[in-house]
Amino acid sequence: MFAEHHVGLVRLALLMVGDQASAEDVVQEAFARTHAGRARMRDADKALAYVRSAVLNGCRSVLRRRATVFRRAVPYEPPVWSAESAVLLGEERREVLRALRELPRRQREALTLRYYFDLSDQEIADTMSVGVSTVRSTIARGLAALARALGEDA
């Protein structure tokens, strides 16, 4: 499971926390805790959903710690991994990422899991520990808020 999903989970964490080192730490900790608690896991088939949830929770913790350290608003710029990435990262993408960051946490997470990881409603519900109908309404509200923020017709 680690070999198959590590890179994707690091990307998820990177989208949430904004820097590679923190993202890798969050994912490593999630896998370590899952491995340590595997004997207590009731349903081994849900291990991936558990790890995804642990990654999201770890990202929330990182962001909470940052908020207490940086009590002032710091403008966020998307991370730049290479010169080529900086060139390819167009203004439209930056605008969408800015609008995504402004969404409430739950909407941001649901949209990321749906459109970045292409997860089903049930997989998102398992990851976020909410109902499937909550996932659907959260995604609908998030898309409407993004459309408003970007000045598009919803």
C-alpha positions in Angstrom: 0.0 0.0 0.0 2.9 2.4 0.8 4.6 1.9 -2.6 1.3 2.3 -4.5 -0.1 5.4 -2.6 2.8 7.3 -1.1 3.4 9.7 -3.9 -0.3 10.5 -4.3 -0.8 11.1 -0.6 2.3 13.4 -0.5 0.7 15.4 -3.3 -2.5 15.6 -1.3 -0.6 16.8 1.7 1.4 19.3 -0.4 -1.8 20.8 -1.7 -3.1 21.2 1.8 0.1 22.5 3.6 2.0 24.1 0.8 5.5 22.7 1.3 7.2 19.4 0.4 9.0 18.7 3.7 5.8 19.1 5.9 3.8 17.1 3.4 6.3 14.2 3.5 6.4 14.3 7.3 2.6 14.2 7.5 2.4 11.2 5.2 5.2 9.4 6.9 3.5 9.8 10.3 0.2 8.7 8.9 1.7 5.5 7.5 3.7 4.9 10.7 0.6 5.2 12.9 -1.4 3.0 10.6 1.3 0.3 10.6 1.6 0.5 14.4 -2.2 0.1 14.8 -2.8 -2.5 12.2 -3.6 -5.2 14.8 -6.5 -3.0 16.1 -7.8 -2.3 12.6 -11.2 -3.9 12.2 -11.5 -3.8 8.4 -8.2 -4.1 6.5 -9.9 -3.0 3.3 -10.4 0.4 4.7 -6.8 0.9 5.5 -6.3 3.4 2.6 -9.3 5.5 3.7 -7.8 5.5 7.2 -4.4 6.6 5.9 -6.1 9.4 3.8 -8.0 10.5 6.9 -4.8 10.5 8.9 -3.1 12.6 6.3 -5.9 15.2 6.3 -5.8 15.3 10.1 -2.1 15.7 10.0 -2.4 18.6 7.5 -5.0 20.2 9.8 -2.6 19.9 12.7 0.3 21.4 10.7 -1.9 24.3 9.6 -3.1 24.9 13.2 0.5 25.0 14.5 1.4 27.5 11.7 -1.6 29.7 12.6 -0.5 29.9 16.2 3.1 30.7 15.2 2.2 33.2 12.5 -0.6 35.2 14.0 -0.5 37.6 11.1 -1.7 37.0 7.6 1.1 36.0 5.3 0.3 36.0 1.5 0.5 32.5 0.2 2.2 31.8 -3.0 2.0 28.3 -4.5 5.2 26.3 -4.1 7.6 26.3 -7.0 9.3 22.9 -7.5 11.4 23.9 -10.5 11.9 26.6 -13.1 9.8 24.6 -15.6 7.0 24.4 -13.1 7.1 28.1 -12.5 6.7 28.8 -16.2 3.9 26.3 -16.6 2.0 27.6 -13.6 -0.2 30.1 -15.4 -2.2 32.9 -13.9 -5.5 31.0 -14.3 -4.2 28.1 -12.2 -2.9 30.5 -9.5 -6.3 32.2 -9.5 -8.1 28.9 -9.0 -5.7 27.9 -6.2 -6.2 31.2 -4.5 -10.0 30.8 -4.7 -9.7 27.2 -3.5 -7.7 28.3 -0.4 -10.4 30.8 0.5 -13.0 28.0 0.7 -14.0 26.5 4.1 -11.8 23.6 5.1 -14.4 20.9 4.4 -15.2 22.2 0.9 -11.5 22.5 0.1 -10.8 18.9 1.2 -13.8 17.4 -0.6 -13.0 19.2 -3.9 -9.3 18.2 -3.7 -10.3 14.5 -3.0 -12.8 14.5 -5.9 -11.0 16.4 -8.6 -7.3 15.7 -7.7 -7.6 12.1 -6.6 -10.7 11.3 -8.6 -12.3 9.5 -5.6 -15.9 8.4 -5.5 -18.5 9.9 -3.1 -18.2 6.9 -0.9 -14.4 7.0 -0.8 -14.5 10.7 0.1 -17.1 10.0 2.8 -14.9 7.3 4.3 -11.8 9.6 4.2 -13.6 12.6 5.7 -15.7 10.5 8.1 -19.0 12.0 6.9 -22.0 10.7 5.0 -22.2 10.4 1.2 -25.0 13.0 1.1 -22.8 15.4 3.0 -20.0 14.9 0.5 -22.3 15.6 -2.4 -23.7 18.8 -0.9 -20.3 19.9 0.2 -18.9 19.5 -3.3 -21.9 21.3 -4.8 -21.5 24.2 -2.4 -17.7 24.3 -3.0 -18.1 24.4 -6.8 -20.7 27.2 -6.5 -18.4 29.2 -4.2 -15.5 28.7 -6.6 -17.6 29.8 -9.6 -18.6 32.9 -7.7 -15.0 33.7 -6.6 -13.8 33.3 -10.2 -16.6 35.4 -11.6 -18.1 32.5 -13.6 -21.8 31.6 -14.0 -22.6 28.7 -11.6 
